[in-house]
Amino acid sequence: MRIAVLGAGAWGTALAIALARKHNVNLWGRDAAQMQAIAISRSNQHYLPGARLDDTICVTAAFGDALAGADLALIVTSTSGLPDMITAILAETKTAKTVPPIVWACKGFDKLTGKLPHETITELVPEGTLYGALSGPSFADEVAKGLPCALTLAANDQAFAAEMAGALNNNALRVYSSADLIGVELGGALKNVMAIAAGISDGMQLGLNARAALITRGLAEMVRLGVAMGGKPETFMGLTGMGDLILTATGNLSRNRKVGMLLAEGKSLDDILRDLGHVAEGVNSAAAALALAHKHHVKMPITEAVNAVLFQNAAPRDALKALLAREAKAE
């Protein structure tokens, strides 16, 4: 299968490396100078230093070349970049009058509209286009090294999800299929918010008990909102819910957890994001998640506390006190 990986950040590069073990892969990035450097050195030193790209991977900044003959367009940009990528794909394939299947590997909500990725894409692509989301507990560095990883692919067509999961599956990268597109997308978006909360707790040195409580109650919030929006509760007990939450809330490679830890140290959000050098989707997702909670009349106190710290200048310690002061109730 020929796969166009659209986006040459850390995750896009890691997926290109992993998928090239079984497929023909074109890796596209918009920065021509960066892509030329990757092509020459066979390494993405800016986003994924130390990981080598196989010589079979075609590295290019020419969008048409990357997409030519593709059996799958795999979008690995930020969530806010999805509309532009879809527009570019449609423009490039206009003469062919057929749009290749599209899968995205980004997590979160559209920054401007608050929509989930599939909601954005449904409005843009022709009827009958096959599309889906690839999500699950996965640090780019480990995937690039070929360490074991399990992901879930959910799609608008169950047969396509199963077929594509089977095609992408290999010895190190195990891919499961799902028909619960809403649940998979929400799990990937909401776990980043909870990871910020866990990072704040760790940064305040509140201990492992507190972190475990935050993860568990955070998962309960994710399930409540997910079910209210049409997702299946069992999805949140799987890879894209509990699995991704555990990884992102506890792993030292987690950008969102790092944001929380630095907030606990008293650093400003602007300074944290400037120094981070990568996207921390949990920051954008927090406000969208809270808006959806209000819309669907779902209580999400941890999400509220994260929003207060991120956007209302609340001190982490005060936000924690507000959580602890909540009335006791049955679990």
N, C-alpha and C positions, 0 to 999 in steps of 0.2 A: 504494500500500500504506500502511496505517496502522500506525505503529510506536510502541510505548510504550517509551521509554527510561527505565529505572528506576534512578535514581542520578544526582545532579546535581553530582558532583565534576568535576574537570578533564576526565577521559576521557569521562564521560557527556555533559557539555556539548559537548565537541568532536565527538563522534559525532552528537549531535542536530543540530548546525550542519551537519555534512557530509551527513547523510542527508536533511535538510530540502530540499536542492537538488533532490531527486527524489521525495520521499515526504511524506505528512502525518505529522508528528511531535508526540507529547506527551512533554514532559520532566517527570519526577516527582522530587521530593526530599522527605524526611521533615520538614525544617525549614520550617514554614509562613512564618516571617518572612523567611528567606533566599529562598524561592521567590517571595514577593511582591516582594521587592527586585529579583530577576532579571526578573520579569514587567514591572515598571515601567521599569527601566533598560535592559532587553534586553541585560544583561551580567552575567556571573557574576564579580563583582569579587573574591570570596574565593578561588576556585580557578582561574579562567582570566581574569584581568583583560585588558582590551583586545580581547577577542573578542566580536563582536556577534552576537546571536541574531536570526535573521530573524523578522519580524512574524508569519509563519505558524506558528511553533512555539508550541504551547500549553504554558504553564508552570504547573504546579499542584502542590499538596501533597495533593490528594485522590486517593488511590490508585485508587479506583473510576473516577473521571473519566479518569485516565490510561490505564487498561486497557480502558475501554469501546470495544468495536468493534475492538480491536487485532488485526491480522493477524500480528503478531510482538511478543513480549515480550522486549526486549533488556535484560538485567540488567547493570548497570555499577556494582556495589558492590564492596567488598572480598570476597575469597573466603570469609572467615568469615561474611559476611552472606548468603551464598547460601541456606542452609536457611530463614531467616526470609522471604526474598523468595519462595521457592517456596511456602511455607506460605500467604503472603498471596495469591499468585496463585490457588492452589487454592481458598481460601476465597472469593475474589471471583468465581470462575467456577463455583462449586458449583451454583448454580441453572441455569446454562446447560448444565451437564453436559458441556461441552467445554473443554479446556485449549488455549489458543493455542500455536503453536510457540514454543519458548523458546531463546534464544541468550544466552550469557554472554560478557562481554568482560573478565573478570578473570583474573588469572594467579596460580597458587600452589596451596598445599595448605590444607585446612581446619585451622585452628590447633589445634583440640581432637582431631580424629580422625586427622589426617594424610592424609586421603583426597583424591584428585583431584576436581574439581568434578563430573564426570560420574558418579563413584561415589556421591557424595552425592545427586545429582538422581535417579538411577535408582531409589534406594530410596524416593523421595518421590512421584514423579509416576505417574499411571495408565499401565498398559501401553498401548503404541501412541502415546504422546506423542512428538512430534518435537522433538528438541533438538540443540544443537551449541555449539561454542566458536569465538569469533572472536579471532584472535591474530595477532601479527606485529610487525615493527619499526615503532613508531608513537609519536611524541611528540605529546601532545594539542595543544600550542600550534601545531605545524605543520599538523596535520589541520584545526584550526579555521580556519587561514588559507587553506585550500584548496590547500596545497602537495602535490605528488604523494606518494602513499603506497600500499603494497601489503600486503594482509593475506590470511590464509587462514581459511576457514570449514570446520571439520570437524564432522561430525554422525553421529548413530546411524543415519542412512539416507542412502545415497549420492545418491539422486535428490533428496532434500530439500536436501542440501548444495549440489548443483549449481544447483538452482532458486533457493535463497536467495542464493548467491554472485552469480548473475546479476542478481537483483533489487537487491541492495545496491551492485553495481558502478556506478561513475560515472566521469566524466572524471578526477577527481583521486584518487578512492578506488578502487583496483583490487582486486577480491576474487577469490581463487582458491578452489576447492573441494578437499576432501580427505576420504577415508574413514578416515584414521588419527587418531581422536580421542585416543587415549592419547599418541601421539607429539607431536601439536600441543600438548596440555596440558602434557606434561612439558617440552617445549622452552620454553614460556612461563614455567614455574616455575623451572627449573634455571638459565636464563640470568641470572636476578637474583642467584643465589648467586655465579656466576662474575663478575658485574659488581662485586660487593663486593670480590672478590679483586683485580680489575683496579684498582679504586679505591684499595685499600691500596697496590698497587704504584706507582701514579701519585703517591699522597700521600707515599710514601717516595722519590720521584724516582729510581726505578730505571731509567727510560728506556723507549724505544719497543720495544726488543728484548725486554725482560722482559714488557711488556704483550702483545706478539704471542705470546710463548710461553705465557703464562697463558690467553689466549683459545683458542689452538689445543689445548692440553692440557685445558682446561676443556670444549671441545666433545667431545673424546674421552671424557671422563667422562659427559657427557650422553648420548652414543650408547650407551655400555656399559650404563648403567642403563635407557635407553629400550628397547633391544632385549631386555634381560632381563625387562622388564615387558610385552612384546608390541608395542612400537612398531616402526615401520619405519625402518631406518637412513637411507633417503633423505629422510625427513621432516626429520631434523636437519640436512641439508645445504641445506634450503630456508629460506623466510621465517621460520618459527616456531622454527627452530633457529639456524643460523649467522647469518641476517639479523638476528634480534632480539638475538642475543648481541653481534654487532659494534656495533650501535647502542647498546645499554645499557652495554657495557663501555668505550665510547669517547666517547659524547656528553656534552656539558656539561649537558644537560637531564636526565640520568639521576639519579634519586633514589638508586638502589642504589649506583651508582659514587660518589656524594657521600658516602654512609654510609661506604664504605671509605676514602675520602680523609680524612674527619674522624677515623676510628679511627686512621689512621696519624699524625695530628697529636697523638694522645694523649687525645682527648676520650672521655668515657664514652658507652656506648651509650644509656643513659637520657637524657642531655643531648641527644644527636644526634636521637633520635626525638622528643623534646619540641619541639625547635627546628625540625624539618623541616616540620611542618604538613601533611604528606601521608603516605600509607601507603607504606612501603618493603617490598614483599612478600618480598624476598630474606631479610630477617631471620627471618620466620616460616618460609620455605621451607627454610632451611639445615638446621634440626634434622630436619624431615620427610624431606628428601633423604638425610641421613646414615642415618636409621633404615631407609629403603627400601634403601639400599646394603648395609647389614648384613643385612637380610632376604633380599636376592637374591644375597648373596655377591659383590658388585661392589666393586672398589677405587676409591675416589674421594678421593685425597689432598688435592686442592685444597679440596673440600667439607669434609674433616676440618679443614684448617687454618683455614678461615673460621669453623667452629663453635668452634674453640679460642679464636679472638680474640673472637668474639661472646659466648660463654657460659662460658668457662673462664678468663677474665682473662689469656689468653696475650698477650704483647706481640707486635705485628705482626712485629717483626724476628726474634723467636724462632720464630714460625710459619714465616717465610720460610726460616730456617736449617734447620728440620726438612724442608721441601720439598726444599731443595737437597742435603740429606744423604742423600736416598733413593738406593738402589743404581741404577746405570746399567743400562739394558736396551734391547732393541730397541723401536723405535717401533711 
